[in-house]
Amino acid sequence: MSYARQSVALLGATGSIGVQTLDVLRHERERFELVSIAGGEQLSELAAIVEEFDVKRVAVKSDAHRSTLRELLSRSVEIVVGDEGLSELAASADIVVNAVLGFAGLPVTLGALRAGKRLALANKESLIAAAPLVAAARETPGAQLLPVDSEHCAIHQCLASSPARAHYPDVTRLLLTASGGPFRGWSEEQLKGATKEDALRHPTWSMGAKITIDSSTLMNKGLEVLEATALFGIEAERVDVVVHPQSIVHSMVEYVDGSVLAQLSRPDMRLPIAYCLGLPDRLAHSFGAIDFSTSLELTFEPPDRAAFPALTLAYEAARLGGAAPAWLSAANEVAVGALLEDRIRWCDVVAVVAATMDHYVADPLDSLASLHENDDAARRWAAASLER
């Protein structure tokens, strides 16, 4: 079967999701053309991607990075800079993969949706922080938002059996699965001695440092609760978290008749990436395929909310609404950054976030300017908490 070739912009090309997206694209060169990329400090890697895929446009952080990249390239390529450059590239292709880390991915999310593009979103922070603004951008004709997160991609697939009426009235709840991270089963007393190195040893997934730390605190799962409410229009009270250490069931949907639909595969992020690129078709590569001729154990347990209070903070942010999720995400970015720089201990991360949230003042978040003000305020309070 022949397909019309689609153009792809991969923004965050040198990170974990970016690298795995490139691997999917290598399998589908006749179906997809990589036309635009963006990256952070890894300029040599960006140059290698340009050469391999014959990329036409690249976004970098600064003019200095642009000069360095030009020296690394063997041919002339258009290079754009900063948030404005990211916004340009977000409208430069049929499919935009947003794998930019953290709040910095917001220009990509809004730019792609406002341009009526398909957005394959691996940047949960921009959706969580700017949920009301993203919701408005999704109304643009042609705009399509598909989640790359394995849990939300699983839910997207399981919801295919629903008539998709507003707020999914036939759905009892969404069940987000969590591996439990490296500290599953640790007591509150044991967690006081947890180290950064312990936290970075995830038992099932290979991810970037920030997401791996978030997984260790269960903040990643709390952010995913907020992401689910924004993606599917289902209130947080109907989103539950269940620990599933095998990471085979990627999430489930329970319907009002008692049926539960689940999506299963071995842990492999190339599967949800390929799903988002190929929809409505499935790309025939069997990423994460399960061998059912061998024994397979699937276990489930509730999360320890006392030992991992990040989940409670996330549900409270959902209850408050408005700019509260933006505060939660911003404070967490600051705290995790401090841990990775060895300025605080692992057990201080969620404490910094909690202390920051104590200063939140209700804001309906009705503009981009308001979002930036709230983001700045949260980061200031988080920085002050670090000093204390």
C-alpha positions in Angstrom: 0.0 0.0 0.0 1.3 3.5 -0.9 1.0 6.5 1.4 1.3 10.2 0.9 4.6 11.1 2.5 4.2 13.3 5.6 6.6 15.8 7.0 7.8 15.6 10.6 9.3 18.2 13.0 11.1 16.6 15.9 11.7 19.2 18.6 13.8 17.8 21.4 15.7 15.6 19.0 18.7 14.7 21.2 16.8 13.6 24.3 15.5 10.1 25.1 12.2 10.5 23.3 13.9 12.2 20.4 16.4 9.4 19.9 13.7 6.8 19.9 11.6 8.8 17.5 14.6 8.9 15.1 14.7 5.1 15.3 11.0 4.9 14.3 11.6 7.2 11.4 14.6 5.1 10.2 12.1 2.3 9.7 9.7 4.5 7.8 11.8 6.6 5.4 9.3 6.3 2.6 6.3 7.3 4.8 7.8 10.2 6.8 10.3 13.0 6.0 12.1 14.6 8.9 12.2 18.3 7.9 12.8 20.2 11.2 14.6 19.5 14.4 15.5 21.3 17.6 17.9 20.4 20.5 19.7 21.8 23.5 23.4 21.7 24.1 24.2 18.6 22.0 25.2 20.4 18.8 27.3 17.5 17.5 24.3 15.2 17.8 22.1 17.8 16.0 24.6 18.0 13.2 24.7 14.2 12.8 20.9 14.1 12.6 20.9 16.9 9.9 23.4 14.9 7.8 21.6 11.6 8.2 18.1 12.8 7.5 18.8 15.7 5.2 17.0 18.1 7.6 16.2 21.5 6.2 15.6 23.6 9.4 17.1 23.5 12.9 16.3 25.4 16.1 19.0 26.1 18.8 19.0 28.0 22.0 21.3 31.0 21.2 23.2 32.8 18.5 26.4 31.3 19.8 24.9 27.8 19.3 23.9 28.8 15.8 27.5 29.8 15.0 28.9 26.6 16.4 26.4 24.4 14.6 27.1 26.1 11.3 30.8 25.1 11.7 29.8 21.5 12.3 27.6 21.2 9.2 28.9 20.3 5.8 26.1 22.2 4.0 23.9 25.2 4.4 20.8 24.8 6.6 18.3 27.3 8.0 19.0 27.8 11.7 16.5 29.6 14.0 17.0 30.6 17.6 15.1 30.6 20.9 11.4 30.4 21.7 10.5 32.3 18.5 12.5 29.7 16.5 10.7 26.8 18.3 7.4 28.4 17.5 8.3 28.7 13.8 9.3 25.0 13.6 6.2 24.0 15.4 4.2 25.1 12.4 6.7 23.7 9.8 5.5 20.1 9.4 2.4 17.9 9.1 3.3 16.1 12.4 5.1 17.8 15.2 6.7 15.7 18.0 7.2 17.8 21.1 10.0 16.2 23.1 11.3 19.4 24.6 12.0 19.1 28.3 9.9 21.0 30.8 8.0 24.3 30.6 10.3 25.3 27.7 8.1 23.1 25.5 5.1 25.4 25.7 5.8 27.4 22.5 5.9 24.1 20.6 2.6 22.9 22.0 0.7 26.1 21.4 2.5 26.8 18.0 1.6 23.4 16.6 -2.0 23.4 17.7 -2.6 27.0 16.6 -1.2 26.0 13.2 -3.7 23.2 12.9 -1.1 20.4 13.1 -1.0 17.0 14.5 0.9 17.3 17.8 2.5 14.1 19.2 3.1 15.4 22.8 5.9 14.0 25.0 6.1 17.2 27.0 3.5 16.8 29.7 4.6 20.0 31.6 3.4 22.4 28.9 0.0 20.7 28.8 -0.3 20.6 32.6 0.8 24.2 33.2 -1.2 25.7 30.4 -4.3 23.5 30.3 -6.9 26.2 29.7 -4.7 27.8 26.9 -4.0 24.5 25.3 -7.7 23.6 25.3 -8.4 26.8 23.4 -5.7 26.0 20.9 -7.1 22.5 20.3 -10.2 24.1 18.8 -8.2 25.2 15.8 -9.4 23.4 12.7 -7.1 20.5 11.9 -5.4 20.5 15.3 -4.9 17.1 16.8 -3.3 16.3 20.1 -2.0 12.8 20.6 -0.2 11.7 23.8 3.2 10.0 23.5 3.3 9.1 27.3 2.9 5.4 27.3 0.1 5.6 29.9 -2.0 8.3 28.1 -1.4 6.6 24.7 -2.7 3.4 26.3 -5.8 5.3 27.5 -6.3 6.9 24.1 -6.4 3.4 22.5 -8.7 2.0 25.2 -11.1 4.9 24.8 -11.6 4.0 21.1 -14.6 1.9 22.2 -16.4 4.9 23.7 -18.6 7.2 21.6 -16.4 10.0 22.9 -19.2 12.2 24.2 -18.0 15.2 26.3 -16.4 14.0 29.6 -16.9 10.3 28.6 -20.0 9.6 30.7 -19.7 5.8 30.0 -16.3 5.7 31.7 -16.2 5.0 35.4 -12.5 5.8 35.8 -9.1 5.9 34.2 -6.5 3.7 35.8 -2.9 5.0 35.3 -0.4 2.3 36.0 2.9 3.1 37.7 6.0 0.9 38.0 6.5 2.2 41.5 10.0 3.4 40.6 13.2 2.3 42.4 11.7 2.9 45.8 8.6 0.7 45.6 8.2 -0.9 49.0 10.5 1.5 50.9 9.2 2.8 54.2 9.1 6.5 55.1 12.1 5.9 57.3 14.1 4.2 54.6 13.3 7.0 52.1 15.0 9.6 54.4 18.3 8.0 53.3 17.5 7.7 49.6 20.1 9.2 47.3 20.1 10.7 43.9 22.0 7.7 42.6 19.4 5.4 44.0 16.6 7.4 42.4 18.3 7.4 38.9 18.2 3.5 38.8 14.8 3.0 37.4 13.8 -0.8 37.3 12.1 -0.9 34.0 12.4 2.3 31.9 15.3 4.1 30.4 14.5 7.8 30.5 16.1 11.2 31.0 17.3 12.2 34.4 14.4 14.6 35.2 11.7 12.1 34.4 13.5 9.3 36.2 13.6 11.4 39.4 10.0 12.3 39.0 9.2 8.6 38.7 11.1 7.9 42.0 9.0 10.5 43.9 5.8 9.5 42.1 5.5 13.1 41.0 5.6 11.8 37.5 2.4 9.9 38.2 0.8 13.0 39.8 1.6 15.0 36.8 0.1 12.3 34.6 -3.2 12.6 36.6 -3.3 16.3 35.7 -2.3 15.4 32.1 -5.1 12.9 31.9 -7.7 15.4 33.0 -6.5 17.9 30.4 -6.3 15.4 27.6 -9.6 13.6 28.1 -11.8 16.0 29.9 -12.3 13.6 32.8 -12.1 15.1 36.3 -9.3 14.0 38.6 -11.8 12.2 40.9 -12.2 9.6 38.1 -8.5 9.1 37.6 -6.8 6.5 39.8 -3.2 5.4 40.1 -2.3 1.7 40.5 1.2 0.3 41.0 2.1 -2.3 38.4 5.8 -3.2 38.7 6.1 -5.2 35.5 5.2 -2.2 33.3 3.4 -4.5 30.9 -0.1 -3.0 31.3 0.4 0.6 30.4 -3.0 1.9 31.6 -6.6 0.8 31.7 -10.1 2.3 31.3 -13.0 1.0 33.4 -16.5 1.4 31.9 -19.8 1.8 33.7 -20.8 -1.9 32.8 -17.7 -3.1 34.8 -15.6 -3.9 31.7 -12.0 -2.9 31.9 -9.9 -2.4 28.7 -6.1 -2.4 28.9 -3.2 -1.9 26.5 -0.3 -4.3 27.0 3.2 -4.4 25.6 6.8 -4.8 26.8 8.3 -1.4 27.9 9.3 0.3 24.6 8.6 3.9 24.0 8.9 3.4 20.2 5.4 1.8 20.3 3.5 4.9 21.5 5.7 7.1 19.2 4.8 5.0 16.2 1.2 5.0 17.2 1.1 8.8 17.2 2.9 9.1 13.9 0.9 6.5 12.1 -2.7 7.0 13.3 -5.2 5.9 12.0 -2.9 3.2 10.7 -0.6 1.0 12.8 3.1 0.8 11.8 4.1 -2.8 11.4 7.2 -3.1 13.6 6.0 -4.9 16.7 7.8 -2.7 19.1 7.3 -4.1 22.6 5.6 -7.3 21.4 4.8 -9.9 24.1 5.6 -13.6 23.8 2.6 -15.2 25.3 4.1 -18.7 25.0 6.2 -17.8 28.0 5.0 -17.2 31.6 3.8 -13.7 32.3 3.1 -12.3 35.7 0.9 -9.2 36.2 0.5 -7.8 39.7 -1.2 -4.6 40.9 -1.2 -2.8 44.2 -2.2 0.7 45.5 0.5 3.4 45.8 1.7 4.3 49.3 0.4 7.9 49.5 1.9 8.5 52.9 5.4 7.6 51.8 5.0 9.4 48.4 3.0 12.6 49.1 3.6 14.0 45.6 0.4 12.2 44.5 -1.6 14.1 47.1 -0.1 17.4 46.0 -1.1 16.7 42.4 -4.7 15.8 43.3 -4.9 19.0 45.4 -3.6 21.0 42.4 -6.3 19.4 40.3 -8.9 20.4 42.8 -7.7 24.0 42.9 -7.5 24.2 39.1 -6.5 27.5 37.4 -2.8 28.1 37.7 -2.2 25.6 40.6 -1.0 22.8 38.2 1.5 25.4 36.7 2.8 26.1 40.2 3.2 22.4 40.9 5.1 21.7 37.7 7.3 24.8 38.0 8.2 24.1 41.7 9.0 20.5 40.8 11.3 21.5 38.0 13.2 23.7 40.3 13.4 21.1 43.1 14.5 18.3 40.7 17.1 20.6 39.1 18.5 21.3 42.6 18.7 17.6 43.4 20.5 16.8 40.1 23.0 19.6 41.0 23.5 18.0 44.5 22.1 21.1 46.3 19.4 19.2 48.1 18.7 15.6 49.2 16.2 13.3 47.5 13.8 13.5 50.5 13.8 17.4 50.1 12.4 17.4 46.6 8.7 17.0 47.4 9.1 19.1 50.6 10.2 22.1 48.4 7.2 21.6 46.1 4.8 21.4 49.1 6.3 24.6 50.6 5.9 26.4 47.3 2.3 25.4 46.9 1.5 26.9 50.3 2.0 30.3 48.6 -0.3 29.8 45.7 -3.0 32.4 45.3 -6.0 31.3 43.1 -5.7 32.5 39.5 -8.1 31.3 36.7 -5.2 31.4 34.2 -6.9 33.3 31.3 -3.8 34.4 29.4 -0.3 33.5 28.4 1.0 36.6 30.3 -0.7 35.3 33.4 0.8 31.9 32.9 4.3 33.4 32.8 3.7 35.4 35.9 2.5 32.4 37.8 5.5 30.3 36.5 7.9 33.0 37.6 6.3 33.4 41.0 6.3 29.6 41.6 10.0 29.4 40.7 10.9 32.3 43.0 9.1 30.7 45.9 10.7 27.3 45.2 14.2 29.0 45.0 13.4 30.6 48.4 12.4 27.2 49.8 15.7 25.8 48.6 17.6 28.4 50.6 15.7 27.5 53.7 
